[in-house]
Amino acid sequence: MIILAATPIGNLKDASVRLVETLEAAEVVAAEDTRVTAKLLRALGVQNRPRLLALHDHNEREKAAELVELARTTDLVVLSDAGMPTVSDPGFHLVQAAVAAGVDVTIIPGPSAVVSALAVSGLPTDRFTFEGFLPRKQGERVSALTELVRERRTMVFFESPNRLAASLADIAAVLGEGRVVAVCRELTKLYEEVRRGGAASLVAWASAGVKGEIVLVVAGAAALEVTLETGLAQVRELVSDGTRLKDAAAAIAEATGLSKRDLYEAALAGRASGTSSRPQSPDLPGYPQPR
């Protein structure tokens, strides 16, 4: 089988007993960087010296089939340099190929920078979205953030310390200067630090120079108030696009929590009074914009 094994993101004491036991018994390890893995084995006091195979972003697609076949006859342990394989690290294409080939995949859970940053951020944790690394180029970064303007869930990003100030400035410009951000730096390490505040207020601090591994946790957009009037406007929009009034009222009621009966009756009343013309689009998520 294939064994996805989480490794410490900073503090070696976070390595699980199960991870150490698995590495002691492993015959083959697919590693993001074989040099890093060799150091990890020594640091954890692992006496076993398994065969180390490189599995990284540049060779994973071409290596996947070969490694899957290898995993049919022996356990293949997969390690990234830190944290969980496949999460912004190599492993996804290998798992995808294993699933297609009917080879078992299991996991040794452990440290995750995403969940650790979310937990200490002080921002809502009940619903969140992981967005990986923000784009390097400003234009692409602004476009990516623009797509998230109305995202209600807490957002988690990875970022380079060299681009942190620029990314915070773009977050302030696109999502709002006061959008709350937690910058989590060097989690579980000696100089762990979490800075919280409005995006704009953190730019100057970041511009002075920041080092280490960075995770950004960004508050989701505030909920927009949905009234019968705005819900009715959405019903009329659907009707104008060919949806039956009854179906339109049911769809908007489900999406907004408004009463289907109230929406339906208000739409009928609007028809009777001659006010059912195509409305101005309210600033609501998911509302179809005029073409």
C-alpha positions as CSV (number, residue, x, y, z in Angstrom):
1,M,0.0,0.0,0.0
2,I,0.9,3.7,-0.1
3,I,1.3,5.4,3.3
4,L,1.0,9.1,3.4
5,A,2.9,10.2,6.5
6,A,2.8,13.7,8.1
7,T,6.1,15.1,9.3
8,P,6.8,17.9,11.8
9,I,6.4,21.4,10.5
10,G,9.0,22.7,12.9
11,N,9.3,21.1,16.3
12,L,10.7,17.5,16.0
13,K,8.8,16.5,19.1
14,D,5.6,16.7,17.1
15,A,6.7,13.5,15.3
16,S,4.2,10.7,16.3
17,V,5.3,7.4,17.7
18,R,3.5,5.8,14.8
19,L,5.6,7.8,12.3
20,V,8.9,6.7,13.9
21,E,7.8,3.1,14.1
22,T,6.8,3.2,10.4
23,L,10.1,4.7,9.3
24,E,12.0,2.1,11.4
25,A,10.2,-0.6,9.4
26,A,10.1,1.0,6.0
27,E,11.8,-0.5,3.0
28,V,11.1,2.3,0.5
29,V,10.3,6.0,1.1
30,A,9.3,8.4,-1.6
31,A,10.5,11.8,-0.4
32,E,10.0,15.4,-1.6
33,D,13.7,16.0,-0.9
34,T,15.8,12.9,-0.1
35,R,18.4,15.1,1.7
36,V,15.8,16.5,4.0
37,T,14.4,13.1,4.7
38,A,17.8,11.7,5.5
39,K,18.3,14.5,8.1
40,L,14.9,13.7,9.5
41,L,15.7,10.1,10.0
42,R,18.9,10.9,11.8
43,A,17.2,13.6,13.9
44,L,14.4,11.2,15.0
45,G,17.0,8.5,15.9
46,V,15.7,6.1,13.3
47,Q,18.3,3.4,12.8
48,N,16.7,2.0,9.6
49,R,18.1,3.2,6.3
50,P,15.3,2.7,3.8
51,R,15.7,3.2,0.0
52,L,14.9,6.8,-0.7
53,L,13.3,7.8,-4.0
54,A,12.7,11.4,-5.0
55,L,9.1,12.5,-5.5
56,H,8.7,16.2,-6.2
57,D,6.7,18.6,-8.4
58,H,8.9,18.1,-11.4
59,N,8.8,14.3,-11.6
60,E,5.6,13.2,-9.9
61,R,3.5,12.7,-13.0
62,E,6.1,10.6,-14.7
63,K,7.0,8.6,-11.6
64,A,3.4,8.0,-10.4
65,A,2.8,4.8,-12.4
66,E,6.1,3.3,-11.4
67,L,5.6,4.0,-7.7
68,V,2.1,2.6,-7.8
69,E,3.4,-0.7,-9.2
70,L,6.1,-0.7,-6.5
71,A,3.4,-0.3,-3.9
72,R,1.6,-3.5,-5.1
73,T,4.4,-5.6,-3.5
74,T,5.7,-3.4,-0.7
75,D,4.6,-0.6,1.5
76,L,5.6,2.8,0.1
77,V,5.9,5.6,2.6
78,V,5.4,9.1,1.2
79,L,6.9,12.1,2.9
80,S,7.0,15.8,2.2
81,D,9.6,18.1,3.7
82,A,7.1,19.2,6.4
83,G,3.5,18.5,7.1
84,M,1.1,16.3,5.1
85,P,1.9,15.1,1.6
86,T,-0.5,16.2,-1.1
87,V,-1.5,19.4,0.7
88,S,0.4,22.0,-1.4
89,D,3.1,19.3,-1.6
90,P,3.8,16.3,-3.8
91,G,1.6,13.3,-3.6
92,F,-1.7,14.2,-5.2
93,H,-1.0,12.7,-8.6
94,L,0.5,9.6,-6.9
95,V,-2.7,9.1,-4.9
96,Q,-4.9,9.7,-7.9
97,A,-3.0,7.0,-9.9
98,A,-3.1,4.6,-6.9
99,V,-6.9,5.0,-6.6
100,A,-7.3,4.4,-10.4
101,A,-5.1,1.3,-10.1
102,G,-6.9,-0.1,-7.1
103,V,-3.9,0.2,-4.8
104,D,-4.7,0.9,-1.2
105,V,-3.8,4.3,0.3
106,T,-3.6,5.0,4.0
107,I,-2.5,7.8,6.2
108,I,-0.4,8.6,9.3
109,P,-1.9,11.9,10.5
110,G,0.1,14.6,12.1
111,P,1.1,18.2,11.9
112,S,-0.6,20.5,9.4
113,A,0.3,24.2,9.0
114,V,-3.1,24.9,7.6
115,V,-5.1,23.6,10.6
116,S,-2.5,24.9,13.1
117,A,-2.7,28.4,11.8
118,L,-6.5,28.3,11.6
119,A,-6.6,27.2,15.2
120,V,-4.4,30.0,16.6
121,S,-5.8,32.7,14.3
122,G,-8.7,33.7,16.5
123,L,-10.9,33.7,13.4
124,P,-14.0,31.4,12.8
125,T,-13.0,27.8,12.4
126,D,-16.4,26.2,11.7
127,R,-16.1,26.8,8.0
128,F,-12.9,27.6,6.1
129,T,-11.3,27.3,2.7
130,F,-7.6,26.6,1.9
131,E,-6.4,28.5,-1.1
132,G,-2.8,27.4,-1.3
133,F,-0.2,30.0,-2.3
134,L,-1.3,33.3,-3.6
135,P,0.0,34.0,-7.2
136,R,3.5,35.6,-7.4
137,K,2.5,38.3,-9.9
138,Q,0.5,41.2,-8.6
139,G,-2.1,41.2,-11.5
140,E,-2.8,37.5,-11.0
141,R,-2.9,37.9,-7.2
142,V,-5.4,40.7,-7.4
143,S,-7.5,38.6,-9.8
144,A,-7.5,35.7,-7.4
145,L,-8.4,37.9,-4.4
146,T,-11.2,39.6,-6.5
147,E,-12.8,36.1,-6.9
148,L,-12.8,35.8,-3.1
149,V,-14.4,39.2,-2.3
150,R,-17.7,37.7,-1.2
151,E,-16.2,34.4,0.3
152,R,-17.9,34.1,3.7
153,R,-15.6,31.3,5.0
154,T,-12.3,32.0,6.7
155,M,-9.5,31.7,4.1
156,V,-6.1,30.2,4.6
157,F,-3.1,30.9,2.3
158,F,0.5,30.0,2.2
159,E,2.9,32.9,1.4
160,S,6.6,33.7,0.9
161,P,8.1,36.1,3.5
162,N,9.5,38.1,0.5
163,R,6.0,38.7,-0.9
164,L,4.1,39.1,2.4
165,A,4.0,42.9,2.5
166,A,2.8,43.1,-1.2
167,S,0.1,40.4,-0.6
168,L,-1.1,42.2,2.6
169,A,-1.3,45.4,0.6
170,D,-3.4,43.7,-2.1
171,I,-5.6,42.1,0.4
172,A,-6.3,45.5,1.9
173,A,-6.9,47.0,-1.5
174,V,-9.3,44.2,-2.7
175,L,-10.9,42.9,0.4
176,G,-10.8,46.0,2.5
177,E,-8.3,47.8,4.7
178,G,-10.0,46.6,7.8
179,R,-10.3,42.9,6.7
180,V,-8.9,41.0,9.7
181,V,-5.8,38.9,9.0
182,A,-3.7,36.7,11.2
183,V,-0.1,36.3,10.0
184,C,1.2,33.0,11.5
185,R,5.0,32.8,11.3
186,E,7.3,29.9,12.2
187,L,4.6,27.8,13.7
188,T,5.8,25.3,16.4
189,K,9.3,26.7,16.1
190,L,11.4,28.7,18.6
191,Y,10.4,32.1,17.1
192,E,6.8,31.4,16.5
193,E,4.7,34.6,16.1
194,V,1.1,35.4,15.3
195,R,0.3,39.0,14.2
196,R,-3.4,39.9,14.1
197,G,-5.1,43.1,12.7
198,G,-6.6,44.8,9.8
199,A,-4.8,44.0,6.5
200,A,-3.6,47.6,6.0
201,S,-2.3,47.9,9.5
202,L,0.1,44.9,9.0
203,V,1.7,46.2,5.8
204,A,4.3,48.4,7.5
205,W,5.3,45.6,9.9
206,A,5.7,43.2,7.0
207,S,7.6,45.8,4.9
208,A,10.3,46.0,7.6
209,G,11.3,42.4,6.7
210,V,9.9,39.1,7.9
211,K,11.6,35.7,7.9
212,G,10.4,32.1,8.1
213,E,7.4,30.0,7.0
214,I,4.3,32.1,6.6
215,V,0.6,31.1,6.8
216,L,-2.1,33.8,6.2
217,V,-5.5,33.4,7.8
218,V,-8.0,35.9,6.4
219,A,-11.5,36.6,7.8
220,G,-14.4,35.9,5.5
221,A,-16.7,38.6,4.1
222,A,-19.4,39.8,6.5
223,A,-22.9,38.5,5.8
224,L,-25.0,40.7,3.7
225,E,-28.5,41.4,5.0
226,V,-31.1,39.6,2.8
227,T,-34.5,41.3,2.9
228,L,-37.8,40.4,1.2
229,E,-37.1,43.2,-1.3
230,T,-33.7,41.9,-2.4
231,G,-35.0,38.3,-2.5
232,L,-37.9,39.4,-4.6
233,A,-35.5,41.1,-7.0
234,Q,-33.6,37.7,-7.4
235,V,-36.9,35.9,-8.0
236,R,-37.8,38.4,-10.8
237,E,-34.4,38.0,-12.3
238,L,-34.9,34.2,-12.6
239,V,-38.4,34.7,-14.0
240,S,-37.1,37.1,-16.6
241,D,-34.6,34.4,-17.7
242,G,-37.4,31.9,-18.2
243,T,-37.9,30.2,-14.8
244,R,-41.4,29.6,-13.7
245,L,-42.4,31.9,-10.8
246,K,-43.2,29.0,-8.5
247,D,-39.8,27.4,-9.1
248,A,-38.0,30.8,-8.8
249,A,-39.6,31.5,-5.5
250,A,-38.6,28.1,-4.2
251,A,-35.0,28.4,-5.3
252,I,-34.5,31.8,-3.8
253,A,-36.2,30.8,-0.6
254,E,-33.8,27.9,-0.2
255,A,-30.8,30.1,-1.0
256,T,-31.7,32.9,1.4
257,G,-33.9,31.4,4.1
258,L,-36.8,33.7,3.2
259,S,-40.3,32.4,3.1
260,K,-41.3,30.8,-0.3
261,R,-44.9,31.8,0.2
262,D,-43.9,35.5,0.9
263,L,-41.7,35.6,-2.1
264,Y,-44.3,34.1,-4.4
265,E,-47.1,36.3,-3.1
266,A,-45.0,39.5,-3.3
267,A,-44.0,38.6,-6.9
268,L,-47.7,38.1,-7.8
269,A,-48.6,41.4,-6.2
270,G,-45.8,43.0,-8.2
271,R,-47.2,41.6,-11.4
272,A,-50.7,42.9,-10.6
273,S,-49.4,46.4,-9.9
274,G,-47.2,46.4,-13.0
275,T,-43.9,46.6,-11.1
276,S,-42.4,43.4,-12.3
277,S,-40.0,44.9,-14.8
278,R,-36.3,43.8,-14.7
279,P,-34.8,45.3,-11.5
280,Q,-31.4,46.8,-10.7
281,S,-29.2,44.0,-9.5
282,P,-28.6,44.2,-5.8
283,D,-25.1,43.7,-4.5
284,L,-25.6,40.1,-3.4
285,P,-23.5,36.9,-3.8
286,G,-24.6,34.7,-6.6
287,Y,-27.0,37.3,-8.1
288,P,-26.9,37.2,-11.9
289,Q,-25.5,40.5,-13.3
290,P,-27.0,42.2,-16.4
291,R,-25.5,41.0,-19.6
